[in-house]
Amino acid sequence: MDLPASPDPLAAARALGPAIGAAADAIETTRRIPPELAAALHGARLCRMLLPRSLGGGEVHPATYLLAIEELSRHDASIGWCAFVANSAALIAAHLGPAEAAAIFGPPDSLVAWGPPNGTVAEAVPGGYRVSGQFAFASGSRLATWMGVHCPVREPDGTLRQNRHGRPAIRTLLFPAAEAELLDDWHAIGLRGTASEGYRVEGLFVPERFSATREVPEGRREPGALYAFTQQGLYAVGAAGVALGLSRAMLDRFAALASAKTPRGRSLLAADPLVQDGFAKAEAGIGAARAWLREMLEEMVAAAPAEGALGIPARARLRLGCAQAIQAAVEAADWAHRAAGIDAIRPGSPLERRFRDIHTVSQQIQARRAHFAAAGQVLLGQPVQDFL
């Protein structure tokens, strides 16, 4: 199935590159995205790439989305990260009613932020849910117009609602951002500008109609090929785009350094055969990982059903491609950092900052090496209940 034509988000990301690069120092020091840059991202529709066309979104091809996130991240990883998280959250629109999705995503500056489930349980009450708790890692929360929580649900009889596999079902509850208390607690070594902060809600009531689940991808309302992908699968694509953009930037910076630096007692760095070998291998690693991921995205879109979701083998293969891309990106970045020597250790230098950023990405759940084993289980024909 072909996705409909849409404006070129990669061209838009490239056009914003100089402005993003100019703001990088401010993003790092203030731990915030400047308002004028946030407005430019919204104006370029780069936070609406995965939003359905029925809501004024781009509904872009996921391979194009990957390249756009990579391009943003090449200039500043916090921008790329916030853009990918905002786009990932917009996928919930395909599982909401039309009126509710329009209420949340209709405004051109709409943006949803949320953190992962943390065990907090929502109470089922007449007409919806009531929840109290503190959550973490809501990237982009300072720009959010709506927020969400992902919770198991306790029924009035005290039992936990079960999903189709007999496990506690996780429900996504959405509410205006003003109803959450944001906590200024994001003090990480990298991705500082993402404001991936904690937030708190107390006795919050969320109507049933502003809730959905990410556990049933085949329950989508939108018919487009994009929504045959699981939300978690496309989340991994975005994380891979950030990692690839960071490694690309580090290799570019290293190439410029190697053409100008002559280490003491040695020849030009770029003329060193060991450096040439390492650089070529790093280029090959990220190039091959990107190409494989793009290839499978093209194939999956072409095979996507008009209704329902991609099957478990495709989901596992996509997860494998994303995990491989992130690993290849981290390995390339590590090589560039080591090969640059002392020029990579000065605080605030382009290589040092991006090294911190990519190793913050590497600690995120999308980069876990356990994804290889999970994918291998499916690819080897071993039984699994589900694969999101």
Residue pairs with C-beta under 8 A, 6 or more apart in sequence:
1 225
1 301
1 302
1 303
1 304
1 305
1 306
2 225
2 301
2 302
3 59
3 60
3 61
3 224
3 225
3 226
3 301
4 53
4 59
4 224
6 53
6 58
6 59
6 60
7 45
7 58
8 64
9 44
9 45
9 46
9 49
9 58
9 60
9 64
9 65
9 68
10 64
10 67
10 68
10 71
12 44
12 45
12 46
12 68
13 44
13 46
13 68
13 69
13 71
13 72
14 71
15 44
16 40
16 41
16 44
16 46
16 72
16 75
17 71
17 74
17 75
19 37
19 40
20 37
20 72
20 75
20 76
20 79
21 75
21 76
23 33
23 34
23 37
23 76
24 75
24 76
24 353
25 348
26 34
27 33
27 34
27 37
27 76
27 78
27 79
27 192
27 193
28 78
28 192
28 193
28 348
28 353
30 193
31 186
31 192
31 193
31 195
32 142
32 193
32 195
33 41
33 78
33 79
33 82
33 142
33 143
33 193
33 195
37 79
38 143
39 109
41 47
41 79
41 83
42 108
42 109
45 57
45 58
46 68
46 72
46 83
47 83
47 86
47 87
47 90
47 111
48 56
48 57
48 58
48 87
48 90
48 105
48 108
49 57
49 58
49 60
49 64
49 65
49 68
49 87
50 57
50 58
50 59
50 60
50 65
50 87
50 88
50 90
50 91
50 226
50 234
51 57
51 58
51 59
51 87
51 90
51 93
51 105
52 59
52 93
52 94
52 101
52 222
52 224
52 227
53 59
53 224
54 98
54 222
55 93
55 101
55 102
55 105
55 106
56 105
56 106
56 108
57 90
57 93
57 105
59 224
59 226
60 68
60 226
61 226
61 297
61 301
62 226
62 229
62 234
62 237
62 297
62 300
62 301
63 293
63 294
63 297
63 298
63 301
65 87
65 234
65 237
65 238
65 241
66 237
66 238
66 240
66 241
66 244
66 290
66 293
66 294
66 297
67 241
67 294
68 83
68 241
69 80
69 83
69 84
69 87
69 237
69 238
69 241
69 242
69 245
70 80
70 241
70 242
70 244
70 245
70 248
70 290
71 245
72 79
72 80
72 83
72 245
73 79
73 80
73 81
73 241
73 242
73 243
73 244
73 245
73 246
73 249
74 80
74 245
74 246
74 248
74 249
74 252
75 245
75 249
76 193
77 190
77 191
77 242
77 245
77 246
77 354
77 357
77 358
77 361
78 191
78 192
78 193
78 194
78 357
79 193
80 241
80 242
80 245
81 139
81 191
81 194
81 242
81 361
82 139
82 140
82 143
82 193
82 194
82 195
83 238
84 235
84 238
84 239
84 241
84 242
85 113
85 139
85 140
85 194
85 238
86 111
86 112
86 113
86 140
86 143
87 234
87 238
88 231
88 234
88 235
88 238
89 111
89 112
89 113
89 114
89 148
90 105
90 112
91 227
91 231
91 234
92 112
92 148
92 172
92 174
92 212
92 214
92 231
93 101
93 104
93 105
93 222
94 220
94 221
94 222
94 227
95 212
95 213
95 214
95 216
95 219
95 220
95 221
96 104
96 174
96 209
96 210
96 212
96 221
97 209
97 221
98 221
99 209
100 209
100 210
104 110
104 112
104 145
104 146
104 174
104 210
105 112
107 145
109 145
110 145
110 146
111 140
111 143
111 144
111 145
111 146
112 144
112 145
112 146
112 147
112 148
112 174
113 138
113 139
113 140
113 141
113 143
113 144
113 146
113 147
113 148
113 177
114 135
114 138
114 147
114 148
114 149
114 150
114 172
115 135
115 136
115 137
115 138
115 149
115 198
115 199
116 135
116 136
116 137
116 150
116 365
117 150
117 151
117 152
117 170
118 133
118 135
118 136
119 152
120 131
120 132
120 133
120 134
120 135
120 149
120 151
121 131
121 151
121 152
121 153
121 154
121 160
122 129
122 130
122 131
122 149
122 151
122 152
122 153
122 154
122 171
122 173
122 206
123 129
123 130
123 131
123 153
123 154
124 153
124 154
124 155
124 156
124 161
125 156
125 205
127 207
127 208
128 205
128 206
128 207
128 208
128 209
128 210
128 211
129 151
129 153
129 171
129 173
129 205
129 206
129 208
129 211
130 203
130 204
130 205
130 206
131 149
131 151
131 173
131 201
131 204
131 206
132 201
132 202
132 203
132 204
133 149
133 151
133 200
133 201
134 183
134 198
134 199
134 200
135 149
135 198
135 199
135 200
135 201
136 185
136 196
136 197
136 198
137 196
137 197
137 198
138 144
138 147
138 182
138 196
138 197
138 198
138 199
139 191
139 194
139 195
139 196
140 194
140 195
140 196
141 147
141 177
141 180
141 182
141 195
141 196
141 197
141 199
142 182
142 195
142 197
143 195
144 177
145 176
145 177
146 174
146 175
146 176
146 177
147 174
147 175
147 176
147 177
147 179
147 180
147 199
148 172
148 173
148 174
148 175
149 172
149 173
149 201
150 170
150 171
150 172
150 173
150 214
151 170
151 171
151 173
152 160
152 161
152 168
152 169
152 170
152 171
153 160
153 161
153 168
153 169
153 171
154 160
154 161
155 161
160 168
160 169
161 168
161 169
161 171
162 168
162 169
163 169
163 170
163 213
163 215
164 216
165 385
165 386
169 213
169 215
170 213
170 214
170 215
171 211
171 212
171 213
172 211
172 212
172 213
172 214
173 204
173 206
173 210
173 211
174 206
174 210
174 211
174 212
175 201
175 204
175 206
175 210
179 201
179 204
180 199
180 200
180 201
181 199
181 200
181 201
181 202
182 197
182 198
182 199
183 197
183 198
183 199
183 200
184 197
185 197
185 198
186 192
186 194
186 195
186 196
186 197
186 198
188 196
188 360
189 356
189 359
189 360
190 353
190 356
190 357
190 358
190 359
190 360
190 361
191 357
191 360
191 361
213 219
214 230
214 231
214 232
214 388
215 386
215 388
217 227
217 228
217 229
217 230
217 231
217 309
217 310
217 388
218 307
218 308
218 309
220 227
220 228
220 309
223 306
223 307
225 301
225 304
226 234
226 301
226 304
228 300
228 304
228 305
228 308
228 309
228 310
229 300
229 304
229 309
229 310
229 318
230 309
230 310
230 315
230 388
231 388
232 388
233 310
233 315
233 318
233 319
233 322
233 388
235 366
236 318
236 319
236 322
236 323
236 366
237 293
237 297
237 318
237 322
239 322
239 326
239 361
239 364
239 366
239 367
240 293
240 321
240 322
240 325
240 326
240 329
240 366
242 361
243 325
243 326
243 329
243 330
243 358
243 361
243 362
243 367
244 286
244 289
244 290
244 325
244 329
246 329
246 333
246 354
246 357
246 358
246 361
247 282
247 286
247 328
247 329
247 330
247 332
247 333
247 336
247 358
248 286
249 350
249 354
250 332
250 333
250 336
250 337
250 350
250 351
250 354
250 355
250 358
251 279
251 282
251 283
251 286
251 332
251 336
253 336
253 340
253 350
253 351
253 354
254 279
254 336
254 339
254 340
254 351
255 270
255 279
257 269
257 340
257 343
257 351
258 268
258 269
258 270
258 275
258 279
258 339
259 268
259 269
259 270
261 268
261 269
261 343
262 268
262 269
263 269
263 341
266 272
269 275
269 339
270 276
275 339
278 335
278 339
279 335
279 339
281 335
282 331
282 332
282 335
282 336
283 332
285 328
285 331
285 332
286 325
286 328
286 329
286 332
288 328
289 321
289 324
289 325
289 327
289 328
289 329
290 325
292 321
292 324
292 325
293 321
293 322
293 324
293 325
296 317
296 318
296 321
297 318
300 310
300 314
300 318
303 310
303 314
304 310
310 318
312 378
312 384
312 386
312 387
313 378
313 379
315 378
315 387
315 388
316 374
316 375
316 377
316 378
316 379
316 387
317 375
317 379
319 371
319 374
319 375
319 387
320 371
320 372
320 375
320 376
320 379
322 366
322 371
323 366
323 367
323 368
323 369
323 371
323 372
323 375
326 361
326 362
326 366
326 367
327 367
327 369
329 358
330 358
330 359
330 361
330 362
330 367
333 354
333 355
333 358
336 344
336 351
337 344
337 351
337 355
338 344
340 351
343 349
343 351
344 351
344 352
344 355
345 352
346 352
361 367
374 387
377 384
378 384
378 387
